[in-house]
Amino acid sequence: MTKKEIKAMISLLEDHDNEVAQYVEQRIVALGEGIIPFLEEEWEETLDSDLQKKIEDLIHNLQFEGLHSRLKTWKNNGAENLLEGLWLVNSYMYPDVEFADISRIMDQLYFDAWTHMKDEMHPYDQVKSLNNVLFREKRFSANTKNFHSPANSMLHLVLETKRGNPLTLCVIYMTLAQRLGMPVYGVNLPNLFILTYKLDGVQFYINVYNKGLILSKSDIDNYILQLNLNPVDIFYEPCSNLDVVKRALRNLSFSFEKMDDLEKATEVTKLLAAITDDDTPA
């Protein structure tokens, strides 16, 4: 379709015949996200508030369906890039944020951390060095005042404000650590996401939410005991990138529930379902 034909079709959204308007909506949805710039142009040119609302809803639905599809593709391709997975979660609220922008900030953080690393450093010293860069020099910290804010699940905002929840801070830390050659992975503890350093019989844990505090297995044992839970492997061993993104989506859905925004909570749950196998327990 030409630009003129697309604009003519979009103008029919104002048609007083509901059947015509509904047919046009279906045609627009079928065209996918590529039509969004034309919808945005129409939104700017019209003074009709009802039409603007209709266009806003259409744009949101197109972006949501596009994100739904991209998440499934990310999973089906092996969920290899964790940063990309968190960027996709980010895209739910901020579809205009580019992955390249997030990557650029992470590249700078990596360079700053790399300059402090030395050959043959002991694992503890590697962790302390990265802690020093992130928590002292860059001043990243836990967002304890607004713990349940959806912003804590938005990676670009966490990189900008340097405040986040346990999972987003862990993703930043883990991404940098792995680029530095450190065997650091996520661990799905109940109520708290942490990291583990695991290589050749050496294993300890890192509480990024508490400025990179190093923990032992007995510390994890005591934590699980306090929660009256049975110790199972998932509480001690590395989890997959897919598990991390699933948890990020659950966190975001819970944030919206706390805000009584059930519509957004439901949408995020649909995104979670897109990357959850039918035979996988919730």
C-alpha positions in Angstrom: 0.0 0.0 0.0 1.1 3.5 -0.7 1.4 6.2 2.0 -1.6 7.9 0.5 -3.7 4.7 0.6 -2.6 4.0 4.2 -3.6 7.6 5.3 -6.9 7.3 3.5 -7.6 4.0 5.3 -6.7 5.4 8.7 -9.0 8.3 8.1 -11.9 5.8 7.9 -11.4 5.1 11.6 -13.7 8.1 12.1 -16.4 6.6 9.9 -19.8 6.7 11.7 -20.6 3.2 10.3 -19.3 0.9 13.1 -18.9 -1.9 10.6 -16.6 0.2 8.4 -14.6 1.4 11.4 -14.2 -2.2 12.7 -13.1 -3.5 9.3 -10.5 -0.7 9.1 -9.2 -1.6 12.5 -8.8 -5.2 11.5 -6.9 -4.2 8.3 -4.6 -1.9 10.4 -3.9 -4.7 12.9 -3.1 -7.1 10.0 -0.5 -4.6 8.7 1.5 -4.9 11.9 3.9 -2.5 13.6 5.1 -1.0 10.4 1.9 1.1 10.3 2.6 2.7 13.7 4.4 5.8 12.3 1.4 6.6 10.1 -1.0 6.2 13.1 1.2 8.5 15.1 1.1 11.1 12.3 -2.7 10.9 12.2 -2.8 11.3 16.0 -0.8 14.5 15.8 -3.0 15.9 13.0 -6.4 15.3 14.4 -8.2 17.3 17.1 -10.7 14.6 17.8 -10.0 13.2 21.2 -12.1 10.0 20.6 -10.1 9.3 17.5 -6.8 10.0 19.3 -7.9 7.5 22.0 -8.7 4.9 19.4 -5.3 5.4 17.7 -3.5 5.1 21.0 -5.2 1.8 21.7 -4.3 0.5 18.3 -0.7 1.5 18.7 -0.5 -0.2 22.1 -2.1 -3.4 20.7 0.3 -3.4 17.8 3.3 -2.9 20.0 2.1 -5.6 22.4 1.6 -8.2 19.7 5.0 -7.3 18.3 6.6 -7.7 21.7 4.7 -11.0 22.3 6.2 -12.3 19.1 9.7 -11.1 19.8 9.7 -12.7 23.2 8.7 -16.1 21.7 11.4 -15.7 19.1 14.0 -14.9 21.7 13.1 -18.0 23.7 12.9 -20.3 20.6 16.4 -19.1 19.5 17.8 -20.3 22.8 17.4 -17.3 25.0 21.2 -16.8 24.7 21.4 -13.0 25.3 20.1 -12.2 28.8 20.5 -8.4 28.2 18.3 -8.7 25.1 15.7 -10.5 27.2 15.6 -7.8 29.8 15.4 -5.2 27.1 12.3 -7.0 25.7 10.8 -6.7 29.2 11.7 -3.1 29.2 9.9 -2.7 25.8 6.5 -3.3 27.4 6.6 0.1 29.0 9.2 1.9 26.9 8.9 0.5 23.3 11.0 3.4 21.9 14.1 2.5 24.0 16.8 1.0 21.6 18.8 -2.0 22.6 21.9 -0.2 21.3 21.4 2.5 24.0 21.4 -0.1 26.8 24.4 -1.8 25.2 26.3 1.4 25.0 26.0 2.1 28.8 26.9 -1.5 29.6 30.0 -1.2 27.4 31.2 1.8 29.3 30.5 0.0 32.7 32.5 -3.0 31.4 35.4 -0.8 30.4 35.5 0.9 33.8 35.4 -2.5 35.6 38.0 -4.0 33.2 40.5 -1.3 34.1 40.4 -2.5 37.7 40.9 -6.2 37.0 44.3 -7.9 37.2 45.5 -11.2 35.9 45.3 -14.2 38.3 43.1 -12.4 40.8 41.5 -14.6 43.5 37.7 -15.0 42.9 36.9 -13.0 46.1 39.2 -10.2 44.9 37.5 -10.2 41.5 34.1 -9.8 43.2 35.4 -7.0 45.5 36.9 -5.2 42.5 33.6 -5.3 40.6 31.7 -4.3 43.8 34.0 -1.3 44.2 33.3 -0.1 40.7 29.5 -0.6 40.7 28.7 0.4 44.3 31.3 2.9 45.3 32.4 4.6 42.0 29.1 4.3 40.1 26.9 4.4 43.2 24.4 1.7 42.2 22.2 0.7 45.1 19.0 -0.9 46.1 15.7 0.9 45.6 14.3 0.3 49.0 12.0 3.3 49.1 10.0 2.2 46.0 10.7 -1.5 46.0 7.5 -2.4 44.1 7.6 0.3 41.5 7.5 -1.0 37.9 10.4 1.2 37.2 12.6 -1.2 39.1 12.0 -3.8 36.3 12.9 -1.3 33.6 16.6 -1.9 32.8 17.2 1.4 31.1 15.8 3.3 34.1 17.9 1.3 36.5 21.0 2.1 34.4 19.9 5.8 34.4 18.9 6.2 38.1 21.3 3.6 39.5 18.5 2.2 41.6 16.8 -1.1 41.1 15.4 -4.3 42.5 17.5 -7.5 43.2 16.9 -8.9 39.8 17.8 -5.9 37.6 20.8 -5.2 39.7 21.9 -8.8 39.4 21.5 -8.8 35.6 23.7 -5.8 35.3 26.3 -7.3 37.7 26.2 -10.8 36.1 26.5 -9.4 32.5 29.6 -7.4 33.5 31.1 -10.3 35.4 30.6 -12.8 32.6 32.2 -10.3 30.1 35.1 -10.1 32.5 35.5 -13.9 32.3 34.0 -14.5 35.8 31.8 -17.7 36.1 28.9 -15.8 37.7 25.3 -16.9 37.3 21.8 -16.2 38.6 20.2 -18.1 41.5 16.4 -18.3 42.0 16.1 -17.9 45.7 12.6 -17.3 47.1 11.9 -13.6 47.6 15.5 -12.7 46.7 17.4 -13.1 43.5 21.1 -13.5 44.0 24.2 -14.7 42.1 26.7 -17.6 42.5 30.3 -17.8 41.6 30.9 -21.4 40.5 34.0 -23.0 38.9 36.1 -26.1 39.5 34.7 -26.9 43.0 34.8 -23.3 44.1 31.3 -21.9 44.8 30.0 -19.0 46.9 27.2 -16.5 46.6 26.8 -12.8 46.0 24.0 -10.7 47.3 24.0 -7.8 44.8 21.1 -6.1 46.5 23.3 -5.7 49.6 26.2 -4.2 47.6 27.7 -7.5 46.5 28.0 -9.1 49.9 29.7 -12.5 49.7 27.7 -15.4 51.2 28.5 -19.0 51.9 26.3 -22.1 51.4 25.6 -22.1 55.1 24.2 -18.5 54.8 21.8 -19.9 52.1 20.9 -22.8 54.3 20.0 -20.4 57.1 18.0 -18.2 54.8 15.9 -21.1 53.5 15.5 -22.4 57.1 14.1 -19.0 58.1 11.5 -19.3 55.4 10.5 -22.8 56.6 11.3 -24.3 53.2 13.0 -27.5 52.2 16.4 -27.0 50.6 16.2 -28.0 46.9 18.8 -27.6 44.1 17.0 -24.6 42.5 17.9 -22.5 45.6 21.7 -23.2 45.2 22.4 -23.8 41.6 22.6 -21.5 38.5 19.4 -20.8 36.7 18.9 -20.2 32.9 18.5 -16.9 31.1 14.9 -17.9 30.4 14.3 -18.3 34.2 15.6 -14.8 34.8 13.4 -13.2 32.2 10.4 -15.2 33.5 11.1 -13.8 37.0 11.5 -10.3 35.6 8.0 -10.6 34.1 6.5 -12.0 37.3 8.1 -9.0 39.2 6.6 -6.6 36.7 3.1 -8.2 36.9 3.2 -8.1 40.7 4.2 -4.4 40.6 1.2 -3.6 38.5 -1.0 -5.6 40.9 0.3 -3.6 43.8 -0.7 -0.5 41.9 -4.2 -1.9 41.2 -3.5 -1.8 37.5 -4.9 -5.2 36.7 -5.1 -4.5 33.0 -1.3 -4.2 32.7 -0.8 -7.0 35.1 -2.9 -9.3 32.9 -1.0 -8.2 29.8 2.4 -8.9 31.4 1.1 -12.3 32.5 0.3 -13.0 28.8 3.9 -12.2 27.9 5.0 -14.6 30.6 2.8 -17.3 29.1 4.4 -16.7 25.7 7.8 -18.0 27.0 6.4 -20.6 29.4 5.9 -24.2 28.2 2.4 -25.6 28.8 3.9 -28.5 30.9 6.0 -26.2 33.1 4.6 -25.5 36.6 3.9 -21.9 37.5 
